[in-house]
């Protein structure tokens, strides 16, 4: 090999190694974290994927978010406690219980839990087969009812039905098995979170169903027993074929939470990316649109959130002209 070829080869090799080294250095400097979600079978999984995409696009090489499929939003709170994820969505009612040390976390408060934004309302549809004759929440008493343990919607439904003293004949099964159990007639009823949820549409394509409404009276009864946990929202006529006029549905509030130890500047950037893209996030996703996700601070106040914002989130919201009430300021900023 001639001297000239050696020089060219050596120059190319050194250039390649320099570029590779620089790339590895940038990637090594990137803040990586796992974002919990829910089951891929849930229509709400897409919401978390969309959020991760917005953050990764806004800060390439700086922040790298990986979406982790989980068993649901209650599981996310356990994962946040154990450090297997660093952020993720959860029911604000369950998050409050975890933060304060109530219900499932009685005597075990997680004071390192922090809020990113207020989140959104989403209904939990109570579905019954038409032939079961169930038309009210009370009608589920004694009836076979698919229960999905470990899911946030299951957690809420179990507490709700317990609060109003209704005892279905629970059949424990997974999210994937429940629609099949409905279609096969193995169970009379089920529940599913999500605005225009694909699983409910699937069931309705195969059989006649009733989307069972709740009443103001039964919601007031549940709230009296378990204050701050139960919510309702109106769903529109035509959401499903079985919904012929607007009706009241059980609902919960989904917020996004984060561990306190994530650096303030990282959380600031995460919140900034979502804030600046909130209109685009809401537009294609009915759950976010109907739940008014774009009112990120207002929802936290209106929902009576009990978990304070992360310090990095407070810094951004204040710069964006948002007023943060004293109860949502974290202790480390007081």
Secondary structure, DSSP 8 states (H G I E B T S, - for coil): --HHHHHHHHHHHHHHHHHHHHHHHHHHHSEEEEEE---TTSTTHHHHHHHHHHHHHHTTTTEEEEEE--S-HHHHHHHHHHTS-SEEEEEHHHHHHHHHT-GGGTT---TTEEEEEEEEEEEEEEEEEGGGT--SGGGGTTSEEEE-TTSHHHHHHHHHHHHTT---EEEE--HHHHHHHHHHTS-SEEEEESTT-HHHHHHHHHS-EEEE---HHHHHHHHHHSTTT-EEEEE-TTSSTT--S-EEEEEEEEEEEEETTS-HHHHHHHHHHHHHTHHHHHHT-HHHHHTTTT-HHHHHHHTT--S-B-HHHHHHHHHTT----GGGS-GGG-
